[in-house]
Amino acid sequence: MTSTGETPLCVGVFGLLGSGNLGNDGSLEAVLGYLRAAHPTAAVDALCGGPEVVASRYRIPATRLHWYRGEYRTASRAGAIAAKGLGKLVDAVRTAAWVRRHDVVIVPGMGVLEATLPLRPWGFPYALFLLCAYGRLFGTRVALVGVGAAPIGDRATRALVRWSARLATYRSYRDTQSRAALREMGVDTTRDEVYPDLAFALPTPREWGIPRSEPVGELAEGPSTTPGPVCVGVMDFHGGNDDRARAEEIHRRYLDGTTRFVRALVEDGRPVRLLTGDACDASVVTAILDAVDSPLVTATEARSLADLMKETAAADAVVATRYHNLICALKVGTPTLALSYAAKSDALMDRMGLGAYCHSAREVDADRLLQQFRALEQRSAELRRTLAERNLVAARQLDHQFTALTRAVFRTNDHTHAHAHALREAP
């Protein structure tokens, strides 16, 4: 009970959170910051991929998203296939019980309405559909906040995504391409808004009181004689959902081109710091360290977007693949070049004024990438000023995002709120 005697709102957060993807966890952290500031009396818990991590790191109760722990492993044996099938039935019951207990459920950011990476319809798309369908059934407001979307070729996945979006109470997107993709799938997006990615709401090293490293080159007092560090963010990239037949070829080209680029930087005397954004990226780091045997190449095991921001703030420039590696670098104002694997990366770079500095992750040409990188560094001072301006705009837009979210789904003293509590107490 609150001090006024009212029952506090019960708010859930939902998604592949705590599963090793730093971008997903950064979106969660941003939403939790909003909830604690704007709705401090709300009781918050999670239905997520890594409940142990979420509970220990963010201090909220957390429940496993899937009953079957091997949900995202390929099932080839009869026993595993049967367990997955049973898991779908069990998850339907578990999700219903969890949704029923809540007034509001927030899906914080993430590319939940896209298939730019390999994805099966009966995996997360099915889980999201269950959430949104039960939300509509039980009167629980489901908010898809700052999510990503993209055209989907697979009919079953597209249908699940379309119905999930239609059944949600509130939708907002991290770029205009996402909203357009939902519209093309037959969803009415007339009232849906576009805002910067939720990670732009996170504090930066400067806001923590940690000064960034002194700029070098044309930003310093006179020319620099020591080349500064470069962060290279890598990814275990095998193409998207429609590239399964070419997955190994795409990965081989990506790894070869990125390795050659790192080697070229080392030959120029540049210290290189390898970054990741998901636990699965470690294999790419290992392959590059083995191929480029130099003390100038080091790697970090970042555990959060805060760690990534510290690393990118200390660099002269960043070249990165993962979407939230890019966000971290752009947010701290470091000139950045994107190894782009999806339209969302191109949209982000364009929003931040660096649209000219994108290179396809599917066709990494080390020589051309090096030319683009040198052009980026020549405009370093100008690009830092541009990023500072764009970050101020992003912060204001996210303030509007959270205000809009409060108005849309945190209505108090209404029939829906009373109905939800009545449902939670029903036998």
ZILINVEN-V793879 format. One line per field, one symbol per residue. ss: DSSP state (a for helix, b for strand, c for the rest). phi: phi as a letter, one per 20 degrees, with the letter a starting at -180 (. if undefined). psi: psi as a letter, one per 20 degrees, with the letter a starting at -180 (. if undefined). A space follows every 10 residues. Layout:
# ZILINVEN-V793879
ss: ???
phi: ???
psi: ???
This chain:
# ZILINVEN-V793879
ss: cccccccccb bbbbbccccc caaaaaaaaa aaaaaaaacc ccbbbbbbcc aaaaaaaacc bbbbcccccc cccccccaaa aaaaaaaaaa aaaaaaaaaa cccbbbbbcc ccbccccccc aaaaaaaaaa aaaaaaaacc bbbbbbbcbc ccccaaaaaa aaaaaaaccb bbbccaaaaa aaaacccccc ccbbcccaaa accccccccc ccccccaaac cccccccccb bbbccccccc aaaaaaaaaa aaaaaaaaaa aaaaaaaccc cbbbbcccaa aaaaaaaaaa acccccbbbc ccccaaaaaa aaacccbbbb ccaaaaaaaa accccbbbbb ccaaaaaaaa accccccbbb aaaccaaaaa aaaaaaaaca aaaaaaaaaa aaaaaaaaaa aaaaaaaaac ccccaaaaaa aaaaacc
phi: .efenefffd dddcqedmdo effgffffff ffffffeecf efedbcdbfc ffffffedlc fbcffdfefe gdefedegff ffffffgfff fffffgfffg edeccdeelm efdccfdgbd feefgffffg gfffgffeme fddedmedbb gcefffffff ffffffeffb cbceafffff ffffenefdg eeddcfggff effdgffene fffffdmfee fnfeedfefc ededbfecnd fedgfdgfff ffffffffff fffffffene fcdedccbgf fgffgfffff edebffdccc dfdbffffff fffeefbccb dfgeffgfff fenegcdeee dbffffffff gencgfdccf ffcfdgffff ffffffffdg ffffffffff ffffffffgf gffffffecd fdldffffff ffffeff
psi: qrhjiqpqqo pqqpamqjji ohgghhgggg hhggghghmh iqoprqorhm hgggghhilq qqqpgpgoik gjqpohqhgh ghhgghhggg hggggghggh iqhpppoobq likrliqppq hjdhhgghgg ghghghgjjp oppookrqqq qphpgggggg gghgghiqhq prqirhhggh ghghjjpojg jqrprrqhhi iqqrhhhijo qrqpqrciir nrqpipprqp poprqmpkaa hjjhhjghgg gggggggggh gghhgghjjp ppopqriqhi ihhggghghh hnnqiiorqq npirhgghhg ghhiqhrpoq gpgigggggh hjkppqppnp irhhgggghg hjjkhimqpp hhmoohghgh ghghhghhkg gghggghggh hggggghhgh ghghgghhil prkrhgghgg hhghiq.
